[in-house]
Amino acid sequence: MIDAQQLKHFSGTCEYYQGHMNINYTDGVMYLCENGASWVASDIAAICKYKLRNFEFINIDVKVNVKRGSCTIHYTDGNGLELYRQNYRWTDLKQDIKLFYVDNVLMLASEY
């Protein structure tokens, strides 16, 4: 399970990891993968690598509706322009997560 306090401690990264779709993951994204959110990284990697491949910078907001047990992942250009949106009818995530995709690296926003 993802610990919100742990997520706050990731800033920068010590190592890059080979993730889904040959995208590099930072320490923070690996923490997500190792604690039950590998599907989030995998889905985001696929969308960024194939659907949004022409964008150099992608802002990713995972918005969780804990009451309904659902979430939506919003992909924007960082200036408010929505590039893509994916709704999930079920999730076990308990908190929102903000990530960036830059130069083939998926990272937590705090690691940028």
Steps between C-alpha positions, in 0.01 A plus 500: 500500500623849413588718798426870438778600739753291304405668172594839646860387550579441133692789348736440215603142437805288575445252221292447187319170451387341176123510518208407278526587129875569541424815699736588783351516849637700792527379860156643579328323211671176598360551850152521346564182299627308801205606715198404293484766229696332224188514284504881525857522372430244229189679370667841514807364318283360219303822457812721505705276272237440233199729523687816606840426344528844336507689830829570677343580837185344642341589832309203645243528779350187651181615670346244737139489611543292816126493571425337162826305479573647157756732347573711196841563351531841333781569254573867426775701335582675828319817392146372550443350154353154548670246275320186615283367782449142616227399747527190718186359656697328774823569688649418835701824505417720798659829397566727204840475334673756280763390248694637205622333184808673357763369255389136534504518882192452718541670838307627798447876479724543806787335307497753215 
